């Protein structure tokens, strides 16, 4: 599968990446290579392979217990926000597509 420059630019826009013309050309080739590989993987016959939830049969799935703890202070959270309005994090509306 070969991606052209416009398709690569659209993927970059969806990922909110700002790419130069040189990067668009380079990434178009790289993404095309990845998609070709994935397409070839999709052609494999896996009918006789049992589905697995995990690639490893290990029983060492380490997780911490879920315990309630105090929230971070509001001032600390707002200090890391790109934009703050009236004591809340302000985000850009995502109601329509524009390229």
C-alpha positions as CSV (number, residue, x, y, z in Angstrom):
1,X,0.0,0.0,0.0
2,X,1.5,3.3,-1.1
3,X,0.5,6.5,0.7
4,X,0.8,9.8,-1.1
5,X,1.9,13.1,0.4
6,X,-1.8,14.2,0.8
7,X,-2.7,11.1,2.7
8,X,0.4,11.4,4.9
9,X,-0.5,15.1,5.6
10,X,-4.0,14.0,6.6
11,X,-2.7,11.4,9.1
12,X,-0.3,14.0,10.5
13,X,-3.2,16.4,10.9
14,X,-5.3,13.8,12.7
15,X,-2.3,13.2,15.1
16,X,-2.0,17.0,15.5
17,X,1.6,16.9,14.1
18,X,3.2,19.8,12.3
19,X,5.5,18.3,9.7
20,X,7.9,19.9,7.2
21,X,7.8,19.0,3.5
22,X,10.9,16.8,3.9
23,X,9.3,15.0,6.9
24,X,6.1,14.4,4.9
25,X,8.1,12.8,2.1
26,X,10.1,10.6,4.5
27,X,7.1,9.6,6.6
28,X,5.0,8.8,3.5
29,X,7.6,6.1,2.7
30,X,7.8,4.8,6.2
31,X,4.0,4.6,6.7
32,X,3.7,2.9,3.4
33,X,6.2,0.3,4.4
34,X,4.5,-0.3,7.7
35,X,1.0,-0.7,6.0
36,X,2.5,-3.1,3.5
37,X,3.9,-5.2,6.3
38,X,0.6,-5.2,8.1
39,X,-1.2,-6.2,4.9
40,X,1.1,-9.1,4.5
41,X,0.5,-10.2,8.1
42,X,-3.3,-10.1,7.4
43,X,-2.7,-12.7,4.6
44,X,-1.4,-15.3,7.1
45,X,-3.6,-18.3,7.8
46,X,-4.2,-18.2,11.6
47,X,-7.2,-20.5,11.6
48,X,-5.4,-23.1,13.7
49,X,-4.0,-20.7,16.2
50,X,-5.9,-20.4,19.4
51,X,-6.7,-16.8,20.5
52,X,-4.8,-15.5,23.5
53,X,-5.4,-12.7,25.9
54,X,-1.7,-12.3,26.6
55,X,1.3,-13.1,24.5
56,X,3.0,-14.6,27.6
57,X,1.6,-17.4,29.8
58,X,3.2,-15.8,32.8
59,X,1.2,-15.4,35.9
60,X,3.3,-12.5,37.0
61,X,1.0,-9.7,36.0
62,X,2.0,-7.2,38.5
63,X,-0.4,-4.5,39.4
64,X,-0.8,-2.2,42.4
65,X,-3.9,-2.4,44.5
66,X,-6.5,0.2,43.6
67,X,-6.7,2.3,46.7
68,X,-8.4,5.7,47.1
69,X,-6.0,8.6,47.6
70,X,-6.3,12.4,47.7
71,X,-6.5,14.2,44.4
72,X,-3.6,16.5,43.3
73,X,-4.1,20.1,44.4
74,X,-6.1,22.2,41.9
75,X,-3.3,24.8,41.7
76,X,-0.8,22.2,40.7
77,X,-3.0,20.8,37.9
78,X,-3.8,24.3,36.6
79,X,-0.1,25.2,36.6
80,X,0.5,22.5,34.0
81,X,-2.4,23.5,31.8
82,X,-1.8,25.2,28.5
83,X,-4.8,27.5,29.0
84,X,-6.8,28.3,32.1
85,X,-10.1,30.1,32.4
86,X,-12.0,30.9,35.6
87,X,-10.2,28.2,37.5
88,X,-10.7,25.4,34.9
89,X,-8.6,24.0,32.1
90,X,-9.7,25.5,28.8
91,X,-9.5,23.3,25.8
92,X,-10.2,24.0,22.1
93,X,-13.6,22.9,20.8
94,X,-13.4,19.9,18.4
95,X,-16.8,20.2,16.8
96,X,-15.9,20.3,13.1
97,X,-13.0,19.1,10.9
98,X,-10.8,21.7,9.4
99,X,-7.5,21.0,7.7
